[in-house]
Amino acid sequence: MIEVPAKPYPYPLDPAHTALVVIDMQRDFIERGGFGDSLGNDVSRLEAIIPTTAALIALFRQQGWPVIHTREAHRPDLSDCPPAKIRRGNPKLHIGEAGAMGRLLISGEPGNQIVDALAPIDGEIVIDKPGKGMFWATGIHERLQDMGITHLVFAGVTTEVCVQTSMREANDRGYECLLMEDATESYFAEFKAATLAMITAQDGIVGWVTPLAALSAAVAS
């Protein structure tokens, strides 16, 4: 076991049974002209974590630990997207409508792809999820069980929506969860801060939080 300095107390990382989950680092959320931008958000906040997230992915690849990428994506016919989700938020463009990078949040469209700097490599799992959480209608829990994974390290966007939802889903399924605080971001600074506090409250009721430097130092030692 590797003891990683973290809040609320050190995280016990099991190298043989740990995977990294990078949530929704896709163009639709991070680049101008995408879905996040259509909602009126400052996408530069999310873009800023790309270097740290890339370094985190590189650390896992160097160790030979599994890396999993998720994309929030819907079928072209929107059969897996509830009408209420399409209506939500009063954006300039709704899910499925054509934007600067193709149809928003639609599988296979240019905007639905993971940003180039964090692109998956051969052998890494990529899952398209129709919901906020990574476990709903994806089969990833069964795949993780087959791999013997018990510990999940989380990164990605947005902290309070898809990242937190996925982490809470994982917590309910018995995974030991660590969130990398400088490899996750929100369009709203106060939402990120509140989410980190909620995750670590009551002695880590959902999980642990730490910066990349702490994880890197623990792994190196």
DARA-V81041 format. One record per run of one state. SS is the DSSP state (2 for helix, 1 for strand, 0 for the rest). FROM is the first residue (numbers start at 0). TO is the last residue. If there is no record, write none. Layout:
# DARA-V81041
[[SS & FROM & TO] [SS & FROM & TO]]
This chain:
# DARA-V81041
[[0 & 0 & 0] [1 & 1 & 3] [0 & 4 & 5] [1 & 6 & 6] [0 & 7 & 9] [1 & 10 & 12] [0 & 13 & 13] [2 & 14 & 16] [1 & 17 & 22] [0 & 23 & 24] [1 & 25 & 25] [2 & 26 & 29] [0 & 30 & 33] [2 & 34 & 37] [0 & 38 & 42] [2 & 43 & 46] [0 & 47 & 48] [2 & 49 & 62] [0 & 63 & 64] [1 & 65 & 71] [0 & 72 & 72] [1 & 73 & 73] [0 & 74 & 81] [2 & 82 & 86] [0 & 87 & 96] [1 & 97 & 98] [0 & 99 & 100] [1 & 101 & 102] [0 & 103 & 104] [1 & 105 & 105] [0 & 106 & 108] [2 & 109 & 111] [0 & 112 & 112] [1 & 113 & 113] [0 & 114 & 114] [2 & 115 & 117] [0 & 118 & 123] [1 & 124 & 128] [0 & 129 & 138] [2 & 139 & 146] [0 & 147 & 149] [1 & 150 & 156] [0 & 157 & 157] [2 & 158 & 171] [0 & 172 & 174] [1 & 175 & 184] [0 & 185 & 187] [2 & 188 & 203] [0 & 204 & 206] [1 & 207 & 209] [0 & 210 & 210] [2 & 211 & 219] [0 & 220 & 220]]
